[in-house]
């Protein structure tokens, strides 16, 4: 994908392209519709995996080597630290409005948040190493 689109564009497009597939998950039902959960999860997983690979690559390219371990630890703390909060909120929402309705809310929220990546400065660059302003980001 990075050869065809470039690393910057791949990072920006990965989640917004996959986000609509989240709507397949609450459509899951009996019979053939059980396949919708698998299709939705596969598409979302691919989009998130591609995004994660691209954003880690970008951070590693712009961060000075002596700060890489601190930067990686900070991102792990922030992202993994927020996961239990999201799980708790999702569980509380599912308990109050139901699992299927919670999945619809999650799909809608992802459709609102995913396009924000399209506003990223990365959208203007094909590859990470082409941005002349990368030097300004070296302060991690």
HELIX and SHEET records of a PDB file:
HELIX    1   1 UNK A    2  UNK A    5  1                                   4    
HELIX    2   2 UNK A    7  UNK A   19  1                                  13    
HELIX    3   3 UNK A   20  UNK A   24  5                                   5    
HELIX    4   4 UNK A   31  UNK A   34  5                                   4    
HELIX    5   5 UNK A   35  UNK A   62  1                                  28    
HELIX    6   6 UNK A   65  UNK A   67  5                                   3    
HELIX    7   7 UNK A   68  UNK A   97  1                                  30    
HELIX    8   8 UNK A   99  UNK A  114  1                                  16    
HELIX    9   9 UNK A  115  UNK A  119  5                                   5    
HELIX   10  10 UNK A  121  UNK A  124  5                                   4    
HELIX   11  11 UNK A  128  UNK A  130  5                                   3    
HELIX   12  12 UNK A  132  UNK A  137  5                                   6    
END                                                                             
